[in-house]
Amino acid sequence: MLSSAVTIPDVSLVDNSEQRTPLVLVLDCSGSMDGDPIAQLNAGLKLLEQQLKGDIIAAKRVRVLLIEFGGMDNAAVCGDWCDAMDFAAPQLSANGTTPTGAAVELALQEIENEKRRFRDAGVAYTRPWLFLMSDGQPTDAWEAAAQQCRTAEEQNKVAVFPIAVGDADMAVLGQFSRNGERGVKRLQGLQFKELFLWLSASMRVVSNSTPGGQVQLPSTDSWSQAPV
């Protein structure tokens, strides 16, 4: 039996020493997403998979992890961290409540664990992305997780992208970003495909950048609702 102190190296980090861009997708799969919203979300994830695999650089450099929250009223990792070339979009289903705080706490811990694996393997990485999408109010004690998320972003440990769907409270989602409500984008209708096309394009830009460098992300006009 292996000791808990023994670290098993990630084969993909041994075989592929390219720099990485970690992307953790924190997705609301609560009951209010049932029907067309979850169907469009699944279609968007499949499109993200295809777009990342279709780019020779992003396929090797983007690392993806998906965390879903809602089912069984908790947050759970869906699969393992993997390079985009190995990412297979799951078929998500909608049920349960909205434990946003637990999902974000889990995401931040997974990001730190992944960065540790990079350091152990001598792999360079750009700032990880935490992509948080929700269509409702958190149903757990989320405030501490939001503070933790803001602090991590202020310390440049992570870039946070909160996305409001439907009637989601932008003020609440803004608590997870150092930019507050100004940092939140609201999805126009159910334009998940356009959203994930933007995300894949952004990942291509970032994965081609130098760690610590500045990048110009694509416009969000194709999917985000203009402020009222």
C-alpha positions as CSV (number, residue, x, y, z in Angstrom):
1,M,0.0,0.0,0.0
2,L,1.4,3.4,-1.0
3,S,2.1,6.0,1.7
4,S,0.0,9.1,1.5
5,A,3.4,11.0,1.3
6,V,4.3,9.3,-2.0
7,T,3.4,11.5,-5.0
8,I,2.5,9.5,-8.2
9,P,3.7,11.6,-11.2
10,D,1.1,12.6,-13.8
11,V,2.2,10.7,-17.0
12,S,0.9,13.5,-19.2
13,L,3.2,16.0,-17.4
14,V,6.2,13.6,-18.0
15,D,5.4,12.9,-21.6
16,N,4.5,16.5,-22.5
17,S,6.6,19.3,-20.9
18,E,4.9,22.1,-22.7
19,Q,3.8,25.0,-20.5
20,R,0.2,24.7,-19.3
21,T,-2.9,27.0,-18.8
22,P,-5.2,25.4,-16.2
23,L,-8.9,26.0,-16.7
24,V,-11.4,24.8,-14.1
25,L,-15.0,25.0,-15.2
26,V,-17.3,25.4,-12.1
27,L,-20.8,24.8,-13.5
28,D,-24.2,25.2,-11.9
29,C,-26.2,22.0,-12.5
30,S,-29.0,22.7,-10.1
31,G,-32.6,21.9,-10.8
32,S,-33.3,25.3,-12.3
33,M,-31.0,24.4,-15.2
34,D,-33.2,21.5,-16.2
35,G,-34.5,21.4,-19.8
36,D,-33.2,23.6,-22.5
37,P,-30.5,25.3,-20.3
38,I,-28.7,22.1,-19.4
39,A,-29.0,20.8,-23.0
40,Q,-27.5,24.0,-24.4
41,L,-24.7,23.9,-21.7
42,N,-23.9,20.3,-22.8
43,A,-23.8,21.4,-26.4
44,G,-21.5,24.2,-25.5
45,L,-19.1,21.9,-23.6
46,K,-18.9,19.6,-26.6
47,L,-18.1,22.6,-28.8
48,L,-15.3,23.6,-26.3
49,E,-13.9,20.1,-26.6
50,Q,-13.8,20.2,-30.4
51,Q,-12.4,23.7,-30.6
52,L,-9.5,23.1,-28.1
53,K,-8.6,19.7,-29.8
54,G,-8.6,21.5,-33.1
55,D,-5.8,23.9,-32.1
56,I,-2.4,22.2,-32.1
57,I,-1.0,24.4,-29.3
58,A,-4.1,24.6,-27.1
59,A,-4.6,20.9,-27.3
60,K,-1.2,20.3,-25.6
61,R,-1.2,23.3,-23.3
62,V,-4.7,23.8,-21.9
63,R,-5.4,21.7,-18.8
64,V,-9.1,21.2,-18.1
65,L,-11.1,20.2,-14.9
66,L,-14.8,20.3,-14.5
67,I,-16.6,20.8,-11.2
68,E,-20.4,20.5,-11.1
69,F,-22.6,21.7,-8.3
70,G,-26.2,20.9,-7.7
71,G,-26.7,17.1,-8.1
72,M,-27.1,15.5,-4.6
73,D,-26.9,19.0,-3.3
74,N,-23.1,19.1,-3.3
75,A,-20.1,20.0,-5.4
76,A,-18.1,17.3,-7.1
77,V,-15.1,16.9,-9.5
78,C,-16.2,15.5,-12.8
79,G,-13.2,13.4,-14.0
80,D,-9.6,14.4,-13.5
81,W,-7.3,17.2,-14.7
82,C,-6.4,16.4,-18.3
83,D,-4.8,18.1,-21.3
84,A,-7.4,19.4,-23.8
85,M,-6.4,16.7,-26.3
86,D,-7.7,14.2,-23.8
87,F,-10.8,16.1,-22.6
88,A,-14.2,14.5,-23.2
89,A,-17.1,16.7,-22.6
90,P,-19.4,15.0,-20.0
91,Q,-23.2,14.8,-20.3
92,L,-24.4,16.8,-17.4
93,S,-27.9,16.6,-15.8
94,A,-29.7,19.1,-13.7
95,N,-31.1,18.6,-10.2
96,G,-30.6,19.7,-6.6
97,T,-29.7,23.0,-5.0
98,T,-26.9,25.5,-5.6
99,P,-23.9,25.0,-3.3
100,T,-21.8,27.7,-4.9
101,G,-19.5,28.2,-2.0
102,A,-18.5,24.5,-1.7
103,A,-17.9,24.4,-5.5
104,V,-15.6,27.4,-5.5
105,E,-13.6,26.1,-2.4
106,L,-13.1,22.8,-4.2
107,A,-12.0,24.6,-7.4
108,L,-9.4,26.7,-5.5
109,Q,-8.0,23.6,-3.8
110,E,-7.8,21.7,-7.1
111,I,-6.0,24.6,-8.7
112,E,-3.4,24.7,-5.9
113,N,-2.9,20.9,-6.1
114,E,-2.4,21.1,-9.9
115,K,0.1,23.9,-9.6
116,R,2.0,21.8,-7.1
117,R,2.1,19.0,-9.6
118,F,3.5,21.4,-12.2
119,R,6.2,22.5,-9.9
120,D,7.2,19.0,-9.1
121,A,7.3,18.1,-12.8
122,G,9.2,21.3,-13.7
123,V,6.4,22.4,-16.0
124,A,5.8,26.2,-16.5
125,Y,2.2,27.5,-16.3
126,T,0.2,30.6,-16.9
127,R,-2.3,32.0,-14.4
128,P,-5.1,29.5,-13.9
129,W,-8.7,30.4,-14.9
130,L,-11.6,29.8,-12.6
131,F,-14.7,29.9,-14.8
132,L,-17.8,30.2,-12.5
133,M,-21.3,29.9,-14.1
134,S,-24.6,30.0,-12.2
135,D,-28.2,30.7,-12.8
136,G,-29.3,31.2,-9.2
137,Q,-28.6,32.2,-5.7
138,P,-26.2,30.1,-3.6
139,T,-27.9,27.8,-1.1
140,D,-24.9,27.2,1.1
141,A,-22.7,29.4,3.3
142,W,-20.8,31.0,0.4
143,E,-19.3,34.2,1.8
144,A,-16.1,32.7,3.1
145,A,-15.4,31.0,-0.2
146,A,-16.1,34.2,-2.0
147,Q,-13.6,36.0,0.2
148,Q,-11.0,33.3,-0.5
149,C,-11.6,33.6,-4.2
150,R,-11.2,37.4,-4.2
151,T,-8.0,37.1,-2.2
152,A,-6.6,34.4,-4.6
153,E,-7.3,36.7,-7.5
154,E,-5.8,39.8,-5.8
155,Q,-2.7,37.7,-5.3
156,N,-2.6,36.7,-9.0
157,K,-3.0,33.1,-8.1
158,V,-6.1,32.7,-10.3
159,A,-8.2,34.7,-12.9
160,V,-11.9,34.5,-12.0
161,F,-14.6,34.8,-14.7
162,P,-18.1,34.8,-13.2
163,I,-21.0,34.2,-15.7
164,A,-24.6,35.0,-14.7
165,V,-27.3,32.9,-16.5
166,G,-31.0,33.8,-16.4
167,D,-32.0,35.4,-13.1
168,A,-28.7,34.9,-11.3
169,D,-27.8,37.7,-8.9
170,M,-24.8,39.6,-10.4
171,A,-24.1,41.3,-7.1
172,V,-23.6,37.9,-5.4
173,L,-21.5,36.5,-8.2
174,G,-19.5,39.7,-8.1
175,Q,-18.4,38.8,-4.5
176,F,-16.3,36.1,-6.1
177,S,-14.3,38.5,-8.2
178,R,-11.9,41.3,-7.2
179,N,-13.7,43.5,-9.7
180,G,-17.0,43.0,-8.0
181,E,-20.2,43.2,-10.1
182,R,-18.2,44.9,-12.9
183,G,-16.3,41.6,-13.3
184,V,-19.5,39.6,-14.0
185,K,-20.8,38.9,-17.5
186,R,-24.5,38.0,-18.0
187,L,-25.2,35.5,-20.7
188,Q,-27.7,36.6,-23.4
189,G,-30.5,34.1,-23.3
190,L,-29.1,30.6,-23.8
191,Q,-26.1,31.4,-26.0
192,F,-23.9,28.8,-24.4
193,K,-22.3,27.9,-27.8
194,E,-21.2,31.5,-28.3
195,L,-19.9,31.6,-24.8
196,F,-17.8,28.5,-25.2
197,L,-16.5,29.6,-28.6
198,W,-15.3,32.7,-26.8
199,L,-13.8,30.6,-24.0
200,S,-11.9,28.3,-26.5
201,A,-10.6,31.4,-28.4
202,S,-9.5,32.9,-25.1
203,M,-7.7,29.7,-24.2
204,R,-5.9,29.7,-27.5
205,V,-4.6,33.2,-26.9
206,V,-3.6,32.5,-23.3
207,S,-1.9,29.2,-24.0
208,N,0.3,30.9,-26.6
209,S,1.3,33.6,-24.2
210,T,4.4,33.9,-21.9
211,P,3.7,33.1,-18.2
212,G,3.2,36.5,-16.5
213,G,2.6,38.3,-19.8
214,Q,-0.3,40.4,-20.8
215,V,-2.9,39.2,-23.3
216,Q,-5.8,40.8,-25.2
217,L,-8.8,38.5,-24.9
218,P,-11.5,38.4,-27.6
219,S,-14.6,40.5,-27.3
220,T,-17.6,39.1,-25.4
221,D,-20.1,41.0,-27.5
222,S,-21.3,37.8,-29.2
223,W,-22.8,36.3,-26.0
224,S,-22.8,38.8,-23.1
225,Q,-25.7,41.1,-22.3
226,A,-24.9,44.8,-22.2
227,P,-25.3,46.4,-18.7
228,V,-28.7,48.1,-18.3
